[in-house]
Amino acid sequence: MSLPTKFSTFIPILYDCKNYLIVNKPPFLYSQPPDTSNAYFKRHKRFFDPGIQTRDQFKDFVLNEKCLIPLLYHQHFLGNFEDSDSFQNINDKDLMLKELQPINRLDYNVSGALIISKNNITTSKFNRNLVKGGNSGHLIKRKYIAAVEIIDKNFDSSSLRHLKFLNPQNTLGLIDLPIDNKPSSTKFKILNSNCMILELLTGRKHQIRKHLNYINYNILGDKKYSLPLSYKNNYSIYNQKFNSANLLSAHHISPPFPQQIALHSAFSLTQVGLTQVKTYAPLIWNFDNVWKDLIPKKTTKNKPKGDLPSWIKQELNEL
């Protein structure tokens, strides 16, 4: 497989140890290889670089330049990026490329902390905890921050069977709406009128997006799940707000597909043996267009732009 030597986006490593690492995934990268069938190519061809004319070119582009694992390998193993770090405790790099596996998968246009296993045993133990929970396997917890808006101001949530509020203020709650006929649970806390934090207790496809839609909230930038009519009628304004021209150009994407979703995997807790690790992922991706109204604008030497404020870190830790 041919791998690229130039990158428009650097993938920072937040934590690294012998068995796994945690990276801050940018939007517009696949956590795992997507569908590259001929039908998919024909359906999405118009959204990519005009130079991509055949399915083989499309497949090569997606697998080599839009998938996180090959890019991560090339940046940090082979040092083809100015600020590249080196992984720890690596003896066989070719074997490692095959064994690197994402544990928590993030949607293409979602950013944040992504846990990547370095070997099959660690992958199996993390997956066991995701399926069985409790003390099974290696402990993993995933918490998100979302910029949201209310879909219908006249909506009455009292009739929702799968919503349970956990405090008198109705700001802390649990959603247990099944997805694809499978049990699905999301814990959430409303921080203010346009900011929520959420914890995934299960891991279904688009779970947070579907569960928030169920309780009458839309994540900014998410046109797939009940984007308000005001945004649909003002699509050019919508594109300007959630995409920067430079970001789109760098990723060979033309509006209106896709938009960055204002959903960020902000916190992860992992435990292997007795070692517990809490990791916070800064909001560095497309900060000015998506997150600046939620995060203080002032930056200091010890608090770079996009770093999570201490009050949000505390809320994430306590949820």
ChimeraX attribute file (.defattr): number of C-alpha atoms within 10 A of each C-alpha:
attribute: neighborCount
match mode: 1-to-1
recipient: residues
	/A:1	7
	/A:2	10
	/A:3	14
	/A:4	14
	/A:5	13
	/A:6	12
	/A:7	15
	/A:8	10
	/A:9	17
	/A:10	17
	/A:11	18
	/A:12	19
	/A:13	20
	/A:14	16
	/A:15	17
	/A:16	16
	/A:17	12
	/A:18	12
	/A:19	18
	/A:20	22
	/A:21	20
	/A:22	24
	/A:23	20
	/A:24	25
	/A:25	29
	/A:26	26
	/A:27	25
	/A:28	22
	/A:29	23
	/A:30	22
	/A:31	23
	/A:32	18
	/A:33	15
	/A:34	14
	/A:35	12
	/A:36	16
	/A:37	13
	/A:38	13
	/A:39	11
	/A:40	12
	/A:41	19
	/A:42	14
	/A:43	10
	/A:44	11
	/A:45	16
	/A:46	14
	/A:47	14
	/A:48	18
	/A:49	15
	/A:50	9
	/A:51	8
	/A:52	15
	/A:53	14
	/A:54	13
	/A:55	17
	/A:56	14
	/A:57	12
	/A:58	22
	/A:59	20
	/A:60	17
	/A:61	18
	/A:62	18
	/A:63	22
	/A:64	18
	/A:65	22
	/A:66	21
	/A:67	19
	/A:68	21
	/A:69	23
	/A:70	20
	/A:71	24
	/A:72	21
	/A:73	20
	/A:74	19
	/A:75	24
	/A:76	19
	/A:77	18
	/A:78	14
	/A:79	15
	/A:80	16
	/A:81	17
	/A:82	8
	/A:83	11
	/A:84	18
	/A:85	14
	/A:86	14
	/A:87	17
	/A:88	12
	/A:89	10
	/A:90	13
	/A:91	8
	/A:92	8
	/A:93	13
	/A:94	10
	/A:95	12
	/A:96	16
	/A:97	17
	/A:98	13
	/A:99	16
	/A:100	21
	/A:101	21
	/A:102	20
	/A:103	20
	/A:104	19
	/A:105	18
	/A:106	24
	/A:107	16
	/A:108	21
	/A:109	20
	/A:110	22
	/A:111	28
	/A:112	26
	/A:113	30
	/A:114	26
	/A:115	26
	/A:116	23
	/A:117	24
	/A:118	22
	/A:119	18
	/A:120	13
	/A:121	12
	/A:122	19
	/A:123	21
	/A:124	15
	/A:125	16
	/A:126	23
	/A:127	19
	/A:128	17
	/A:129	17
	/A:130	21
	/A:131	12
	/A:132	11
	/A:133	17
	/A:134	12
	/A:135	10
	/A:136	14
	/A:137	21
	/A:138	21
	/A:139	20
	/A:140	23
	/A:141	18
	/A:142	22
	/A:143	23
	/A:144	22
	/A:145	23
	/A:146	24
	/A:147	23
	/A:148	21
	/A:149	18
	/A:150	17
	/A:151	17
	/A:152	11
	/A:153	8
	/A:154	8
	/A:155	11
	/A:156	10
	/A:157	12
	/A:158	9
	/A:159	8
	/A:160	12
	/A:161	10
	/A:162	14
	/A:163	20
	/A:164	16
	/A:165	16
	/A:166	14
	/A:167	9
	/A:168	7
	/A:169	7
	/A:170	11
	/A:171	14
	/A:172	19
	/A:173	16
	/A:174	19
	/A:175	22
	/A:176	17
	/A:177	20
	/A:178	14
	/A:179	16
	/A:180	9
	/A:181	7
	/A:182	10
	/A:183	12
	/A:184	19
	/A:185	23
	/A:186	21
	/A:187	22
	/A:188	24
	/A:189	21
	/A:190	16
	/A:191	14
	/A:192	11
	/A:193	10
	/A:194	17
	/A:195	16
	/A:196	23
	/A:197	23
	/A:198	25
	/A:199	22
	/A:200	17
	/A:201	19
	/A:202	19
	/A:203	18
	/A:204	17
	/A:205	13
	/A:206	12
	/A:207	18
	/A:208	24
	/A:209	19
	/A:210	18
	/A:211	25
	/A:212	20
	/A:213	17
	/A:214	18
	/A:215	17
	/A:216	17
	/A:217	23
	/A:218	28
	/A:219	26
	/A:220	23
	/A:221	24
	/A:222	20
	/A:223	17
	/A:224	10
	/A:225	17
	/A:226	17
	/A:227	18
	/A:228	17
	/A:229	10
	/A:230	9
	/A:231	15
	/A:232	13
	/A:233	10
	/A:234	10
	/A:235	14
	/A:236	12
	/A:237	11
	/A:238	18
	/A:239	19
	/A:240	12
	/A:241	15
	/A:242	21
	/A:243	21
	/A:244	15
	/A:245	12
	/A:246	8
	/A:247	16
	/A:248	16
	/A:249	13
	/A:250	11
	/A:251	18
	/A:252	11
	/A:253	18
	/A:254	15
	/A:255	15
	/A:256	12
	/A:257	14
	/A:258	20
	/A:259	24
	/A:260	24
	/A:261	23
	/A:262	23
	/A:263	29
	/A:264	27
	/A:265	26
	/A:266	26
	/A:267	22
	/A:268	24
	/A:269	16
	/A:270	19
	/A:271	15
	/A:272	16
	/A:273	9
	/A:274	6
	/A:275	7
	/A:276	12
	/A:277	12
	/A:278	12
	/A:279	16
	/A:280	22
	/A:281	25
	/A:282	22
	/A:283	24
	/A:284	17
	/A:285	21
	/A:286	19
	/A:287	17
	/A:288	18
	/A:289	15
	/A:290	22
	/A:291	21
	/A:292	14
	/A:293	12
	/A:294	17
	/A:295	17
	/A:296	13
	/A:297	13
	/A:298	9
	/A:299	11
	/A:300	7
	/A:301	6
	/A:302	7
	/A:303	11
	/A:304	13
	/A:305	19
	/A:306	22
	/A:307	17
	/A:308	20
	/A:309	13
	/A:310	9
	/A:311	9
	/A:312	17
	/A:313	14
	/A:314	11
	/A:315	12
	/A:316	21
	/A:317	14
	/A:318	7
	/A:319	13
